[in-house]
Every structure is written in C-alpha cells, then in structure tokens.
Amino acid sequence: MAWVALDRVAVRFPLYQGGSRSLKKTLLSMARPRSVRREHSRVVVQALDGISLSIAHGERVGLIGRNGAGKTTLLRVLAGVYEPTSGTVAVDGQVSALLDVNLGLNPDATGYENILLRGLYLGLRPAEIRRLLPEIAQFTELEEFLHMPVRTYSAGMSARLAFAVATAIRPEILLMDEWLMAGDAQFLEKAHRRINAFIRQSCILVLASHALDVIARWCTKVIWLESGRLVIFGEAETVLSRYAAAQHLGIPEA
C-alpha cells in the first residue's frame, strides 16, 4: 500500500554573499513578499511554507499554481532530492521521478545505451533490462533513432525515451513535471493509457502542470500552491474550478 504524508514541511534557500547586491534587489523586487525576505545580511527564499497533506494508495494528484508557487520544489521533496528545512516527509513505496527530460540521459550515448544506463540507475539487473528492452523500444516508437545519439533528439523524442524507461518497471509512486507535455498528441494518448494501467495497479501519480485540461483529465485530486503555501487540496473538479475563477477574476489567493 503506497502512501505519502507531509507534516508542516518547509524548504528555504538562503542566498549568501556570493550573490551581488543587485541580484538581491532583483529577487526582492520580482518575488512575492511571502516567499523572499531578508535575514541579517542574506536573502532567504521560502520555497515551501508549512505544507501538510497526505496522498493515499491509488490516487492521481495534480499539482497546480503560478510560476514560482513551489510545484517543482514539492516534487523534489517527494523524490528525496531536497531535504526539508523543517517538518517531516514520509513515503512508503518505490519512487520514480520524471522531473527533467534530460536528467540521467547521456547525450552522446544512443537511445538503446541510455535505456541500459537508466535501467541500471533504477536498480535493474542487466538481464531484467534485456527482457524489458523490446517493450520499451516499441513504446517509444523511435525505431532507427534508438541507434542514434540522444543529442540528436527533439524534446518530444527525449520525453518518449525517459517516460518509457521510467514506467517500464511500474514504480509504486510516479512523480512527473510538465516536460511530458513536450510529446505530441499521439504520444500523450499512449502515455495516458499507460498511466491508467499504472494506476489500476493501485499506485500513486503526482503530476505538476499548467495545463488544466491535462490535470482535469488525468487527476482525481489537485494540490493548489501559491507562494510556497498550500491553498487547498481536494477533489479535482472543485479545486480546478476555484483556481480558474481566481485567475480570471484576479482574486488574491490565500
């Protein structure tokens, strides 16, 4: 039974003297008051502030909010890339994180070689990778491009390769950032069917995106973040409706 629980999680990034005064002024002028402040002689970015929530076995969760709301930071906390400054994160289940289309891909290696490398990184034995290789290759539809260096790939092609490898092992918790949207319509439909099959195995999906139609289609619940704070976490239809209304009317979010 996979699950995730966060209790008063905060993440702060201090900017030390290495940044110039002009950089600090720029950050202070561009960022929202809640997320950036001065502490003594440094600037502190409050990326997440007191996030408490739980995600249950089998849920598909969308993550929404404006640029700088904390979506990618939260995904990286769930993936174990960032350690909270305060609060606790508990995760039960194998996590696969698709946070950067190029993360873990060797641009000078071929598609086939990258499948091997990523499989080894994910803890698979060479025999397991060889067994999965035909299915992964077929899903990507890259055909002869799998013999070519990844540096020759488009963003959509790299997305196909990374997504196919990451989901071939059926992780219990799948984290995805918006880069998946680089795929074409046909690939997105295939990815949707694959994720549906994945969810039927009672696992967890957390997807961050600005595309509300994708969130509405793929997710059952939605987390809405603003300035690193949780606005609301609830049923997808309710949260998306409130978010759309707030953006349209220019209502300041709590």
N, C-alpha and C positions, 0 to 999 in steps of 0.2 A: 504493500500500500504506500504509494509515493505521496509525500506531502511537503509543504513549505510553510514555515512560520517565522515572521519577523516581529520583534518586540522593541519598539522605540529606537529603531535604527537611525543613526545619524552618520553622515560622511562629510568631513570637512577637509578642504585642500588649502593649506597655508601657502601664500606666495612670499618667499623670503627676499632678502636684499638683492638676490640675483636679478630680480626684475627692476627695471628703471622706474623712476617716479612717474614718468609719462605713461608707462604701461599701467601702473596702478590707477592713475587718474582715468585712463580709458576704460578700464574694467569697472571702476566705480560709477562712471557716467553711463555705461551701457547696461549694466546689470540691474536687476530689481533690488530694492533696498533690503529685502529679507535675505537674499542669497549671498550678498557681498557686504562685508563690513571691515572696519579697521580694528585691529587688536594690537595695541602698542605700536611697534614700527612696521607691522606687516599687514597685508591684506589677506582675509580669510574668505574663501568661497564655501558657503554652506550648500553642498550639492544635494544632500538629503537631510531632512529635519524631522525626527520623531516618527518614522514610518512603522506602523503596527498593522499587520494583516496576516491572514492565513489562506493558503490555497490548498484545496482538498484533492484527493485522488480523482482523476478523470476530468478535471476542469480545464477549459480552454480560456485563457485570460488575455485580454487585450490591454495594452499599456499606452495611454494617450496623454497629451499635454503639448504645450507650445515648445519651441526650441529653447533649451536651457532649463526645462522643467525638472529634469533628473531621470529621464527614462533610461538612457544608456547606463547611467551610474547604477540604477537599481538592478538592471540586468547583470552588470558586472559584479555587484554584491552577491546576487543569487548564484552566479557562476563561480564565486570564490576568487575572482580576480582582485577585487577590492575588499579589504577588511574594514568593517565599520569602526568609526571613531568611538562610538558608544552604541549601546544596545546589543541585541543578540540576533543571530540568524541560525535557524535550524532547518536542515534539508535532509530528507530521507528519500534516497533514490539516486540512481546514476544520472548525472547531468551531462547533456551535450549542448554546447553554446555556439550558436552561429551569429557572432557579434560583428564580424568583419569579414567580408568576402575574401580578402587576401590573407587573413590570418592563418598561418600554418601551411600556406601554399608556397612552394619553391618555384619562382617564375622561370628558372632555367631548366627545370625538370619537366618531363612530359606529363600529360594528363594521367596516363597509367602509372607513372612513377609517383605522382602525387597521391593517387589512390592508395598505393602501398605505404607511403610515408605517413599519411593521415591515419590509416588503419593502425599502423604501429603506435602512433601517438595516442590513439584511443584505447590502446591496450590489447589489440587483437594479435593473435599469433599469425605468422606468415601463411600457414595452412588455412586459417579462417578467412584471411583476406583473399586468397586464391579462390576459395569457394564462393565468396560474395562478388568477386570481380565481374563475372558476366552480367549479373543483375544490375550492378552499379553502372556499368558501361551502357547497358541498354536503356536505363532510366535517363541518363544524361542526354542521349540522342546526339552525342558529339562525334560519333563514328571515327573518321580518319583524323579528326582533330585531337583525339586522345593520344596519338603518336607525336604530337607537336608540343613545343614548349608552351607553358601556361602564359608566358609573357605575350604570346600572340593572341590570347583570348580576349573577347569583349567582356564587359562587366556581367552581362547576362550568361555567357558561357561559364565564367568562373563561378557564378552563383549556382548554376546547374551542378557543376562538379562538387562544390563544397556541400551543397544540400544533399546530394545523392549519397555521399560518403557518410555524412553525419547521421542520416536517418536510416542507413542500411543496417545498423546494429540495434535499432529500436531502443534508444535510451529511454529511461523512465521519465525524465524531465527534459524537455526541449525548450531552449531559450533562443529567440530569433529577433534580430533587429531589422530595420526597414530595408536593408540592402537586398533582401529577397525580391523586392518589387522590381529589381532590375531585369527579372525574367520576362519573357514575352507571354502573351495571353495563354498560349497552349501549354507552356511550362507551368504557369501559375495554376492552371486547371489540374495538371498532373500532381503538382505539389499539394493542392487542396485535397485531392483524393487520397494521396499518401498520408497526409496528416489526419484525415478522417479515419483511415485504417489504424494509424498510430494511436489515436485517441480511443478507439474501440477496444484497445488493449488496456484501457483504464490507466493512462499515464497523464502527464501534465504538459500543457503548452503555455508559454508566456511569449507574446508577440508584441513588440513595440512598433507602432506605425502612425504616420499622419493620415493615412488613407482610411477614413472612417468606414467606407463601404467594405473594405477588406476586413476590418475589425468586426463589423456587423455580421459579415458572412461566416467568419471563421471562429468567432469567440462567443462564449456563453456569459462571461463576466468581464468587467472592464475596471481597470485602475486608472483614475484620473489624477495626475500630478500637476502641481503648479509651484514654481519657486522651491522645489525640493520637498514640498509638503503634500500630504495626501488630502485631496479634496473629497473624493468619495470612491468607494469600492463596492460595486454591486452588480445587479443584472445588467447585461449589455444594453438592452433597449432603453432602460431608464437612464443610465449614465450617459450614453451617446446623445440622447435627446436633450439632456441638461447641458451637455458640453456644446452641442451645436447651437442651442439657444443663447448660451453665454457668449460664444464667439460672434454670433450675428448681431447681438444687441450691445456688445461691448461692455457687458457687466463684469466688474472685477470679481475674480474667483476668490473664495475664502481660503 
